[in-house]
């Protein structure tokens, strides 16, 4: 009985967590919406990176650009 009680509690907690989670279709729709909202930003970022035309493994301008973007988004090094 002592072993069954923690197992039952674990099953109950898993069921409760699953009941509170939004459906997969809703999560996929939200993810697609967030990606779509960043479409213009992503295209501008890609265009900027390709405009640097740096040699392989010497992407100093690209590294500075991406580092700046990440810092604006709250990342720190």
C-alpha distances in whole Angstrom, upper triangle without the diagonal:
4,5,5,6,9,10,10,12,14,15,16,18,20,21,22,24,26,27,29,31,34,35,36,40,40,39,41,44,44,44,47,48,48,50,52,53,54,56,59,58,57,60,62,60,60,64,64,63,65,68,68,69,68,68,64,62,65,63,64,65,62,60,61,61,57,56,58,56,53,54,55,51,50,49,51,51
4,6,6,7,9,10,11,13,15,16,17,19,21,22,23,25,27,28,30,33,35,36,39,39,38,41,43,43,43,46,47,47,48,51,52,52,55,58,56,55,58,60,58,59,62,62,61,63,66,66,67,65,65,62,60,62,61,62,63,60,57,59,59,55,54,56,54,51,51,53,49,47,47,48,48
4,6,6,7,9,10,11,13,15,16,17,19,21,22,23,25,27,28,32,32,33,37,37,36,38,41,40,40,44,45,44,46,49,50,50,52,55,54,53,56,58,55,56,60,60,58,60,63,63,64,63,62,59,57,60,58,59,60,57,55,56,56,52,52,54,52,48,49,51,47,46,45,46,46
4,6,5,6,9,10,10,12,14,15,16,18,20,21,22,25,26,29,30,31,35,35,34,37,39,39,39,42,44,43,45,48,48,49,51,54,53,52,55,57,55,56,59,60,58,60,63,63,64,63,63,60,58,60,59,60,60,57,55,57,56,53,52,54,52,48,50,51,47,46,45,47,47
4,5,5,6,9,10,10,12,14,15,16,18,20,21,23,25,28,29,31,34,34,33,36,38,38,38,41,43,42,44,47,47,48,50,53,52,51,54,56,54,55,59,59,57,60,63,62,64,63,63,60,58,60,58,59,60,57,54,56,55,52,51,53,50,47,48,49,46,44,44,45,46
4,5,5,6,9,10,10,12,14,15,16,18,20,21,23,26,28,29,32,32,31,34,36,35,36,39,40,39,41,44,44,45,47,51,49,48,51,53,51,52,55,56,54,56,59,59,60,59,59,56,54,56,55,55,56,53,51,52,52,48,47,49,47,44,45,46,42,41,40,42,42
4,5,5,6,9,10,11,12,14,15,17,18,20,21,25,26,27,30,31,29,32,35,34,34,37,39,38,40,43,43,44,46,49,48,47,50,52,50,50,54,55,53,55,58,58,59,58,58,55,53,55,54,55,55,52,50,52,51,48,47,49,47,43,45,46,42,41,40,42,43
4,5,5,6,9,10,11,12,14,15,16,19,20,24,24,26,29,29,29,31,34,33,34,37,38,38,40,42,43,44,46,49,48,47,51,53,51,51,55,55,54,56,59,59,60,60,60,57,55,57,55,56,57,54,52,53,52,49,48,50,48,44,46,46,43,42,41,43,44
4,5,5,6,9,10,10,12,14,15,17,19,22,24,25,29,28,27,30,33,32,32,36,37,36,38,41,41,42,44,48,46,45,49,51,49,50,53,53,52,55,57,57,59,58,58,55,54,56,54,54,55,52,50,51,50,47,46,47,45,42,43,44,40,39,39,40,42
4,5,5,6,9,10,11,12,14,16,17,20,22,23,26,26,25,28,30,29,30,33,34,34,35,38,39,39,42,45,44,42,46,48,46,46,50,50,49,51,54,54,55,54,55,52,50,52,50,51,52,48,46,48,47,44,43,45,42,39,40,41,38,36,36,38,39
4,5,5,6,9,10,11,12,15,16,19,20,21,24,25,24,26,29,28,29,32,33,33,35,37,38,39,41,45,44,42,46,48,46,47,50,51,49,52,55,55,56,55,56,53,51,53,51,52,53,49,48,49,48,45,44,46,43,40,42,42,39,38,38,40,41
4,5,5,6,9,10,11,13,15,18,19,21,24,24,23,26,29,28,29,32,33,33,35,37,38,39,41,45,44,43,46,48,46,47,51,51,50,52,55,55,57,56,57,54,53,55,52,53,53,50,48,50,49,45,45,46,43,41,42,42,38,38,38,40,41
4,5,5,6,9,10,11,13,16,18,20,23,22,21,24,27,26,26,30,31,30,32,35,35,36,39,42,41,40,43,45,43,44,48,48,47,49,52,52,54,53,54,51,49,51,49,50,50,47,45,46,45,42,41,42,40,37,38,39,35,34,34,36,38
4,5,5,6,9,10,11,14,15,17,20,20,19,22,24,24,24,27,28,28,30,33,33,34,36,40,39,38,41,43,41,42,45,46,45,47,50,50,51,51,52,49,47,49,47,48,48,45,43,45,44,40,40,41,39,36,37,38,34,33,33,35,37
4,5,5,6,9,10,13,14,16,19,19,19,21,24,23,24,27,28,28,30,33,33,35,37,40,40,39,42,44,42,43,47,47,46,49,51,52,53,53,54,51,50,52,49,50,50,47,45,47,46,42,42,43,40,38,39,39,36,35,35,38,40
4,5,5,6,9,12,14,16,19,19,18,21,23,22,24,27,27,27,30,32,32,34,36,39,39,38,41,43,42,43,46,47,46,48,51,51,53,53,54,51,50,52,49,50,50,46,45,46,45,41,41,42,39,37,38,38,34,33,34,36,38
4,5,5,6,10,12,14,17,16,15,19,21,20,20,24,25,24,26,29,29,30,33,36,35,34,38,40,38,39,43,43,42,45,47,48,49,49,50,47,46,48,45,46,46,43,41,42,41,37,37,38,36,33,34,34,30,30,30,33,35
4,5,5,8,9,11,14,14,14,16,19,18,19,22,23,23,25,28,28,30,32,35,35,34,37,39,38,38,42,43,42,44,47,47,49,49,50,47,46,48,45,46,46,43,41,43,41,38,38,39,36,34,35,35,31,31,32,34,36
4,6,8,9,12,15,14,14,17,19,19,20,23,24,24,26,28,29,31,33,36,36,35,38,40,39,40,43,44,44,46,49,49,51,51,52,50,49,50,48,49,48,45,44,45,43,40,40,41,38,35,37,36,33,33,33,36,39
4,6,9,12,14,13,13,16,18,16,18,21,21,22,24,26,26,28,31,34,33,33,36,38,37,38,41,42,42,44,46,47,49,49,50,48,47,48,46,46,46,42,41,42,40,37,37,38,35,33,34,33,30,30,30,33,36
4,6,9,11,10,9,13,14,13,15,18,19,19,21,23,24,25,27,31,30,30,33,35,34,35,38,39,38,40,43,44,45,46,47,45,43,45,42,43,43,39,38,39,37,34,35,35,32,30,32,31,27,28,28,31,34
4,7,8,6,7,10,11,11,13,15,16,16,19,20,21,23,25,28,28,28,31,33,32,33,36,37,37,39,41,43,44,45,46,44,43,45,42,43,42,39,38,39,37,33,34,35,31,30,31,30,27,28,28,32,34
4,5,5,6,9,10,11,13,15,16,17,19,20,21,24,25,28,29,28,30,33,33,33,36,38,37,39,42,43,44,45,46,44,43,45,42,44,43,39,39,40,38,34,36,36,33,31,33,32,29,30,31,34,36
4,5,5,6,9,10,10,12,14,15,16,18,20,22,23,26,27,25,28,31,30,30,33,35,34,36,39,40,41,42,43,41,40,42,39,41,40,36,36,38,35,32,33,34,31,29,32,31,27,29,29,32,34
4,5,5,6,9,10,11,12,14,15,16,18,20,21,25,26,24,27,30,29,29,32,34,34,35,38,40,41,42,43,41,41,43,40,41,40,37,37,38,35,32,34,35,31,30,32,31,28,30,30,34,36
4,5,5,6,9,10,11,12,14,15,17,19,20,24,24,24,26,29,28,29,32,33,33,35,38,39,40,41,43,41,41,42,39,41,39,36,36,37,34,31,33,33,29,28,31,29,26,27,28,32,34
4,5,5,6,9,10,11,12,14,15,17,19,22,22,21,24,27,26,27,30,31,31,33,35,36,38,39,40,38,38,39,36,37,36,33,33,34,31,28,30,30,26,25,27,26,23,24,25,29,31
4,5,5,6,9,10,11,12,14,16,17,20,21,20,22,25,24,25,27,29,29,30,33,35,36,37,38,36,36,38,35,36,35,31,32,33,30,27,29,30,26,25,28,27,23,25,26,29,31
4,5,5,6,9,10,10,12,15,15,19,20,19,21,24,24,25,27,29,29,31,33,35,36,37,39,37,37,39,36,37,36,32,32,33,31,28,30,30,26,25,28,26,23,26,27,30,33
4,5,5,6,9,10,11,13,15,18,18,18,20,23,23,24,26,28,28,30,32,33,35,36,38,36,36,37,34,35,34,30,30,31,28,26,27,27,23,23,25,23,20,22,23,27,30
4,5,5,6,9,10,11,13,16,16,15,18,20,20,21,24,25,25,27,29,31,32,33,35,33,33,34,31,32,31,27,27,28,26,23,24,25,21,20,23,22,18,20,21,25,27
4,5,5,6,9,10,11,14,15,14,16,19,19,19,22,24,24,25,28,30,31,32,34,33,33,34,31,32,31,27,28,29,26,23,25,26,22,22,24,23,20,23,23,27,29
4,5,5,6,9,10,13,14,14,16,19,19,20,22,24,25,26,28,30,32,33,35,34,34,35,32,33,31,28,28,29,26,23,25,25,21,21,24,22,19,22,23,27,29
4,5,5,7,9,12,12,12,15,17,17,18,20,22,22,24,26,28,30,31,33,32,32,32,29,30,28,25,25,26,23,20,22,22,18,18,20,18,15,18,19,23,26
4,5,5,7,10,10,9,12,14,14,15,18,19,19,21,23,25,27,28,30,29,29,30,26,28,26,22,23,24,21,18,21,21,17,17,20,18,16,19,19,23,25
4,5,5,8,10,10,11,14,15,15,17,19,20,21,23,26,27,29,31,30,31,31,28,29,27,24,25,26,22,20,23,22,19,19,22,20,18,21,22,26,28
4,6,8,9,10,12,13,14,16,18,19,20,22,23,25,28,29,32,31,31,32,28,29,26,24,24,25,21,19,22,21,17,18,20,17,15,19,21,24,27
4,6,5,6,9,10,10,12,14,15,16,18,20,22,24,25,28,27,28,28,24,25,23,20,21,21,17,16,18,17,13,15,17,15,13,17,18,21,24
4,6,5,6,9,10,11,12,14,16,17,18,21,23,24,27,26,27,27,24,25,23,20,21,22,18,17,20,19,15,17,20,18,16,20,21,24,26
4,5,5,6,9,10,11,12,14,16,16,19,21,23,26,26,27,27,23,24,21,19,21,21,17,16,19,18,15,17,19,17,16,20,21,24,27
4,6,5,6,9,10,11,12,14,15,17,20,21,24,24,25,24,21,21,18,16,17,17,14,13,16,14,11,13,16,13,13,17,18,21,23
4,5,5,6,9,10,11,12,14,16,18,20,22,22,22,22,19,20,18,15,16,17,13,12,15,15,11,13,16,15,14,17,18,21,22
4,5,5,6,9,10,11,12,15,16,19,21,21,23,22,19,20,18,15,17,18,14,14,17,17,14,16,19,17,17,21,21,24,25
4,5,5,6,9,10,10,13,15,18,21,21,22,21,18,19,15,13,16,16,12,12,16,14,12,15,17,16,16,20,20,22,24
4,5,5,6,9,10,11,14,15,18,18,19,18,15,16,13,10,12,13,9,9,12,12,9,12,15,13,14,17,17,19,21
4,5,5,6,9,10,12,14,16,16,18,17,14,16,13,10,13,14,11,10,14,14,12,14,18,17,17,20,20,22,23
4,6,5,6,9,11,13,16,17,19,18,15,16,13,11,15,15,12,13,16,16,14,17,20,19,19,23,22,24,25
4,6,5,7,10,12,15,16,17,16,13,13,10,8,12,12,9,10,13,13,12,15,17,16,18,21,20,22,22
4,5,6,8,9,12,13,14,13,9,11,8,6,9,10,8,9,12,13,12,14,17,17,18,20,19,21,21
4,5,6,8,11,12,14,13,11,13,11,9,12,14,11,12,16,16,15,18,20,20,21,24,23,24,24
4,5,9,12,14,16,14,12,13,10,9,13,14,11,13,17,16,16,19,21,21,22,25,24,25,25
4,6,9,12,13,11,8,9,7,7,11,11,10,12,15,15,15,18,20,20,22,24,23,24,23
4,7,9,12,10,9,11,9,9,13,14,13,15,17,18,19,21,23,24,25,27,26,26,26
4,7,8,6,6,8,8,8,11,12,13,14,16,18,18,20,22,23,25,27,25,25,24
4,6,5,7,10,11,11,13,15,16,16,18,20,21,22,25,26,27,29,27,26,25
4,5,7,10,12,11,12,15,16,16,18,20,21,22,24,26,26,28,25,25,24
4,6,9,11,11,10,14,15,15,16,19,20,20,22,24,25,26,23,23,21
4,6,9,9,9,12,13,14,15,17,19,20,21,23,24,26,23,22,20
4,6,5,6,9,10,10,12,14,15,16,18,20,21,22,20,20,18
4,5,5,6,9,10,10,12,14,15,16,18,20,21,19,18,17
4,5,5,6,9,10,11,12,14,15,17,19,20,19,18,17
4,5,5,6,8,10,11,12,14,15,17,19,17,17,17
4,5,5,6,8,10,10,12,14,15,17,14,14,13
4,6,5,6,9,10,10,12,14,15,14,13,13
4,5,5,6,9,10,11,13,15,14,14,14
4,5,5,6,9,10,11,13,11,12,13
4,5,5,6,9,10,11,9,9,9
4,5,5,6,9,10,9,10,11
4,5,5,6,9,9,11,13
4,5,5,7,5,8,10
4,5,5,5,6,8
4,5,7,9,12
4,6,9,12
4,7,10
4,7
4
